[in-house]
C-alpha cells in the first residue's frame, strides 16, 4: 500500500512540474522577441489576461471586452494579438531579460505560458592565425591560434601524405563573455568558430595550402617531368614548322 502512495505522489509531482515548465529563449540584442501561449485563453466576467515580467510588471493586459492596456514604458515596442494572445516585443535590450509569464488572473491564477528570456550581444569577430609550419617530404606540422578580443586557443595539426589530425582532438573553451570558442579540423579545413546562442563568426584556413608535402625530391621530380614534357612539345612544334618551310621551298624549285 505504501508503494502505491509513493508512486501516486511521484506521478503528481511530475504532472505539477510539467505544468510549470519554463522555456528558455535567447534573443540577440536589437532583435524582436515573439512569445506564444501554450494553452487556450478563455476570459470570464472577473478575469483578466496579462503578459507580465518577473511577476511584478505588466507588459499588456486584456479584458473581457477585448480592450487592451499596454504599459506606458513599452509604448511603441509592443504588439499584442487579441486573436491568439501572442506578444511581440521589438528592439529588445539587456534590460528586457527576465521571466515572462502569460497569466489569466481571477479568483485563481492560471499560467498559460512561462519563458525565461535572455538577451545576448552578437559575438565578436574571430581570427585564425598560423604561428609555425614545419614541412618535410613525408609529414607536416603546424600550430595555429584561434582568438577573439578576450580569449584564445592554440592547437597543433599534423599531416602525412594522406590524412591530417589534430593533437588532442577538438579544442574549445567558454570565454569570459559566456560564448564558445572552438578550433577543429573539418574536410581539410581548420575552423576557428566563435558562437553563442544567437550568433556566430568563423575564420578558416586550408590545411593543404599551408602543409605542402611536395618538397625535396618529390618537387624536383615533378618539376623535371614538367620540363621534359614542355621541351618535347616545343621540339615537335619547331620541327613541324621547319618541315613545312622546306616543303614549300622544294615546290618552288620544281
Secondary structure, 3 states (H helix, E strand, C coil): CHHHHHHHHHHHHHHHHHHCCCEEEEEECCCCEEECCCCCCCCCCCCEEEEEECCCEEEEEECCCCCEEECHHHCCCEEECCCCCCEEECCCCHHHCEEEEEEEECCCCEEEEEEEEEEECCCCCCEEEEEEEEECCCCEEEEEEEECCCCEEEEEEEECCCCEEECCCCEEEECCCCCEEEEEEECCEEEEEEECCCCEEEEEEEHHHHCCCCCHHHHHHHHHHHHHHHHHHHHHHHHHHHHHHHHHHHHHHC
